[in-house]
């Protein structure tokens, strides 16, 4: 493999896009709340619930 295409050790994370743990927990909590609000029909994908 040519070292011309090697990016190991050259890519750095975008620190502006990193979020704190509390912000991550808030996003997960909001996602779970939104999922719980979804009203599924009695028959979902051919499976009667």
PAVEX-37690 format. One record per residue: residue number from 1; residue in three letters; x, y, z of N, C-alpha, C in turn. Coordinates in nm, 2 decimals. Layout:
@n NUM | res ALA | nX X | nY Y | nZ Z | caX X | caY Y | caZ Z | cX X | cY Y | cZ Z
...
END
This chain:
@n 1 | res UNK | nX 0.08 | nY -0.12 | nZ 0.00 | caX 0.00 | caY 0.00 | caZ 0.00 | cX 0.09 | cY 0.12 | cZ 0.00
@n 2 | res UNK | nX 0.05 | nY 0.22 | nZ -0.08 | caX 0.13 | caY 0.34 | caZ -0.09 | cX 0.10 | cY 0.43 | cZ 0.03
@n 3 | res UNK | nX 0.21 | nY 0.48 | nZ 0.09 | caX 0.19 | caY 0.57 | caZ 0.21 | cX 0.12 | cY 0.70 | cZ 0.17
@n 4 | res UNK | nX 0.10 | nY 0.72 | nZ 0.04 | caX 0.04 | caY 0.84 | caZ -0.01 | cX -0.11 | cY 0.85 | cZ 0.04
@n 5 | res UNK | nX -0.17 | nY 0.73 | nZ 0.05 | caX -0.31 | caY 0.73 | caZ 0.09 | cX -0.33 | cY 0.70 | cZ 0.23
@n 6 | res UNK | nX -0.23 | nY 0.68 | nZ 0.31 | caX -0.24 | caY 0.65 | caZ 0.45 | cX -0.28 | cY 0.77 | cZ 0.53
@n 7 | res UNK | nX -0.39 | nY 0.76 | nZ 0.61 | caX -0.44 | caY 0.87 | caZ 0.69 | cX -0.43 | cY 0.84 | cZ 0.84
@n 8 | res UNK | nX -0.37 | nY 0.73 | nZ 0.88 | caX -0.36 | caY 0.69 | caZ 1.02 | cX -0.28 | cY 0.79 | cZ 1.09
@n 9 | res UNK | nX -0.33 | nY 0.85 | nZ 1.20 | caX -0.27 | caY 0.95 | caZ 1.28 | cX -0.28 | cY 1.09 | cZ 1.23
@n 10 | res UNK | nX -0.33 | nY 1.11 | nZ 1.11 | caX -0.34 | caY 1.24 | caZ 1.05 | cX -0.48 | cY 1.30 | cZ 1.06
@n 11 | res UNK | nX -0.58 | nY 1.22 | nZ 1.09 | caX -0.72 | caY 1.27 | caZ 1.11 | cX -0.74 | cY 1.30 | cZ 1.25
@n 12 | res UNK | nX -0.79 | nY 1.42 | nZ 1.28 | caX -0.82 | caY 1.46 | caZ 1.42 | cX -0.97 | cY 1.48 | cZ 1.43
@n 13 | res UNK | nX -1.02 | nY 1.45 | nZ 1.55 | caX -1.17 | caY 1.46 | caZ 1.57 | cX -1.20 | cY 1.61 | cZ 1.57
@n 14 | res UNK | nX -1.32 | nY 1.64 | nZ 1.53 | caX -1.38 | caY 1.78 | caZ 1.53 | cX -1.43 | cY 1.80 | cZ 1.67
@n 15 | res UNK | nX -1.35 | nY 1.87 | nZ 1.75 | caX -1.38 | caY 1.90 | caZ 1.89 | cX -1.51 | cY 1.99 | cZ 1.91
@n 16 | res UNK | nX -1.54 | nY 2.06 | nZ 1.80 | caX -1.66 | caY 2.15 | caZ 1.81 | cX -1.79 | cY 2.06 | cZ 1.81
@n 17 | res UNK | nX -1.78 | nY 1.94 | nZ 1.75 | caX -1.90 | caY 1.86 | caZ 1.74 | cX -1.92 | cY 1.76 | cZ 1.86
@n 18 | res UNK | nX -1.82 | nY 1.75 | nZ 1.95 | caX -1.83 | caY 1.67 | caZ 2.06 | cX -1.93 | cY 1.73 | cZ 2.16
@n 19 | res UNK | nX -2.01 | nY 1.65 | nZ 2.22 | caX -2.11 | caY 1.70 | caZ 2.32 | cX -2.09 | cY 1.64 | cZ 2.46
@n 20 | res UNK | nX -2.14 | nY 1.71 | nZ 2.56 | caX -2.12 | caY 1.66 | caZ 2.69 | cX -2.20 | cY 1.54 | cZ 2.72
@n 21 | res UNK | nX -2.17 | nY 1.47 | nZ 2.83 | caX -2.25 | caY 1.35 | caZ 2.87 | cX -2.39 | cY 1.39 | cZ 2.90
@n 22 | res UNK | nX -2.41 | nY 1.50 | nZ 2.97 | caX -2.55 | caY 1.54 | caZ 3.01 | cX -2.63 | cY 1.57 | cZ 2.88
@n 23 | res UNK | nX -2.57 | nY 1.64 | nZ 2.78 | caX -2.64 | caY 1.67 | caZ 2.66 | cX -2.68 | cY 1.54 | cZ 2.59
@n 24 | res UNK | nX -2.59 | nY 1.44 | nZ 2.59 | caX -2.61 | caY 1.31 | caZ 2.53 | cX -2.73 | cY 1.24 | cZ 2.60
@n 25 | res UNK | nX -2.73 | nY 1.24 | nZ 2.73 | caX -2.84 | caY 1.18 | caZ 2.81 | cX -2.97 | cY 1.25 | cZ 2.78
@n 26 | res UNK | nX -2.97 | nY 1.38 | nZ 2.76 | caX -3.09 | caY 1.45 | caZ 2.73 | cX -3.15 | cY 1.41 | cZ 2.59
@n 27 | res UNK | nX -3.06 | nY 1.39 | nZ 2.50 | caX -3.10 | caY 1.35 | caZ 2.36 | cX -3.16 | cY 1.21 | cZ 2.37
@n 28 | res UNK | nX -3.10 | nY 1.12 | nZ 2.44 | caX -3.15 | caY 0.98 | caZ 2.45 | cX -3.28 | cY 0.98 | cZ 2.52
@n 29 | res UNK | nX -3.30 | nY 1.06 | nZ 2.63 | caX -3.43 | caY 1.07 | caZ 2.70 | cX -3.54 | cY 1.12 | cZ 2.61
@n 30 | res UNK | nX -3.51 | nY 1.23 | nZ 2.53 | caX -3.61 | caY 1.28 | caZ 2.44 | cX -3.64 | cY 1.18 | cZ 2.33
@n 31 | res UNK | nX -3.55 | nY 1.11 | nZ 2.28 | caX -3.57 | caY 1.00 | caZ 2.18 | cX -3.66 | cY 0.90 | cZ 2.24
@n 32 | res UNK | nX -3.63 | nY 0.85 | nZ 2.36 | caX -3.72 | caY 0.74 | caZ 2.42 | cX -3.86 | cY 0.80 | cZ 2.44
@n 33 | res UNK | nX -3.87 | nY 0.92 | nZ 2.49 | caX -4.01 | caY 0.98 | caZ 2.51 | cX -4.08 | cY 0.99 | cZ 2.38
@n 34 | res UNK | nX -4.01 | nY 1.03 | nZ 2.27 | caX -4.08 | caY 1.04 | caZ 2.14 | cX -4.12 | cY 0.90 | cZ 2.09
@n 35 | res UNK | nX -4.04 | nY 0.80 | nZ 2.11 | caX -4.08 | caY 0.66 | caZ 2.07 | cX -4.20 | cY 0.61 | cZ 2.14
@n 36 | res UNK | nX -4.21 | nY 0.64 | nZ 2.27 | caX -4.32 | caY 0.60 | caZ 2.35 | cX -4.45 | cY 0.67 | cZ 2.31
@n 37 | res UNK | nX -4.44 | nY 0.78 | nZ 2.25 | caX -4.56 | caY 0.85 | caZ 2.20 | cX -4.62 | cY 0.80 | cZ 2.07
@n 38 | res UNK | nX -4.54 | nY 0.71 | nZ 2.00 | caX -4.59 | caY 0.66 | caZ 1.88 | cX -4.70 | cY 0.56 | cZ 1.90
@n 39 | res UNK | nX -4.81 | nY 0.58 | nZ 1.83 | caX -4.93 | caY 0.50 | caZ 1.84 | cX -4.93 | cY 0.40 | cZ 1.73
@n 40 | res UNK | nX -4.90 | nY 0.27 | nZ 1.76 | caX -4.90 | caY 0.17 | caZ 1.66 | cX -5.04 | cY 0.11 | cZ 1.64
@n 41 | res UNK | nX -5.07 | nY 0.07 | nZ 1.52 | caX -5.20 | caY 0.01 | caZ 1.50 | cX -5.21 | cY -0.13 | cZ 1.56
@n 42 | res UNK | nX -5.33 | nY -0.18 | nZ 1.57 | caX -5.35 | caY -0.32 | caZ 1.63 | cX -5.27 | cY -0.42 | cZ 1.55
@n 43 | res UNK | nX -5.27 | nY -0.41 | nZ 1.42 | caX -5.20 | caY -0.50 | caZ 1.34 | cX -5.08 | cY -0.43 | cZ 1.28
@n 44 | res UNK | nX -4.96 | nY -0.48 | nZ 1.32 | caX -4.84 | caY -0.41 | caZ 1.28 | cX -4.75 | cY -0.51 | cZ 1.21
@n 45 | res UNK | nX -4.73 | nY -0.48 | nZ 1.08 | caX -4.65 | caY -0.57 | caZ 0.99 | cX -4.71 | cY -0.71 | cZ 0.99
@n 46 | res UNK | nX -4.84 | nY -0.72 | nZ 0.99 | caX -4.90 | caY -0.85 | caZ 0.98 | cX -4.91 | cY -0.93 | cZ 1.11
@n 47 | res UNK | nX -4.86 | nY -0.87 | nZ 1.22 | caX -4.86 | caY -0.93 | caZ 1.35 | cX -4.96 | cY -0.87 | cZ 1.44
@n 48 | res UNK | nX -5.06 | nY -0.94 | nZ 1.49 | caX -5.16 | caY -0.89 | caZ 1.57 | cX -5.10 | cY -0.88 | cZ 1.71
@n 49 | res UNK | nX -5.12 | nY -0.76 | nZ 1.77 | caX -5.06 | caY -0.74 | caZ 1.91 | cX -5.17 | cY -0.75 | cZ 2.01
END
